[in-house]
Amino acid sequence: MSIIIYHKNLKVLTTNKISEKQTIDYFKYLGNRLIIQGLKMNRKLPEQIKIYKTYVNQIQNIKRYKLKIEDIDYYACCVLALWKLGVYDVDDNNSPIYIAPIRKTSRRKTALQ
């Protein structure tokens, strides 16, 4: 399994594999950490949601090749925070986050072998 975060028009921006060390709870923890940081700065949840959505929209208006790695990291954290807050859903087609299932490889034997 892996978590895929998309840029505008469903172009893959980052892909992170889900493993024993980096479980789904780990990625929710990353979003939660950003939310807690905002609460420590006395920002209420509706205000944080508005800020994160604004940042996501601004990044999606920038060409993907012009993005800096810091912008991509913060974008991913904003998407994870919005997922943690329930704004984005991994099953929604309009959300920039998706959890891909495990890819199964075919092990067919050919007639030539």
N, C-alpha and C positions, 0 to 999 in steps of 0.2 A: 504494500500500500504506500501511497505517497500523497502529500498535500501539494496541490498546484495552485499558485496564485497568478491570476491573469492580469494583463494590462488591457488597454482599450482594444476592442474588437477581438476578444478571446485569444490574444497573443500571449503565450506563456512568458511570464516574467521570472518566476522562481519555482523550483521544484525541490521539495525536501522529502526524503524517504522516511517513512515511519519505521522505527526499529525498536529494539528493547530499551535503548537509552533515550531515544527521542520518540516517545509515544504521543498519541493525540492529546493526552493530558499535559504533556510538556509544551505543546504549541498553544494550548489554552492558557497555560501558565504565563507564556510570553505576552499574550494579549492582556491577561489579568494584571501583569506587572505594570504595563502602560496605564491601565485604568487606575491602579493604586497610586501611581506617580501623580496623576491628575487630581485625585482626591486629596493628596497631601498638599497640593497647590491650591486647595479650596475651590476646585472646579466641580460643579454638580454633574451628574451623569448626562442629563439632556444637553448641557453645554459641551461636554466631552464628545458626545455623539455628533454634534454639529461640527466641531473642530475636525474630528477624524474624517467625516464625510467630505468636508471642504478640501482637506488635504488629498484625499483619494481622488476627487474630481480634478484638482489642479495637476496632480501627477499624470492622470490619464490624458490630459490635454497636452502633455509634453511628449515629443517623439521618444520612443523607447531607447534608441541609440544615444540620445543626449542625456540620459539619466545617470547620475553618479551613484556609486555603490551605497553611499549613506542615505540617499533618497530612496533607493530600492528597499533598504533595510527598514527604514521608518515606515514606508508604504506597507510593507509586509506586516509590521507590528500593528499599524492602524487597522488593516484588514482583519488581523487576528483578534484585535480588541473589539471590533464591530461584530465579529462572529461570536465572541464570548458574551457580548451584550444582547445578542439575539437579533441584531439588525440584518446581518447576512446569514443565509442558510446555505449549506453545502449542496442541498438538493434543488436550489433555485437556479434557473438558467441565467438570471441577470446578476448574480453575485460573482465577484471576482475571485472566489475561493471554491475549490473542488477537492474532494478526497477520492482519489482514483483507487479502484480495487486492485487486488493482486493480479498481475499479469500471469496467465498460465501459458507455458510454452508447449507447443505440440511436439510430441515425441513419436511421431508416426514412422514406421519403418517403410522404406520404399521397396518396391518389388525387385529393384536391382541389387539389393544387398543380400 
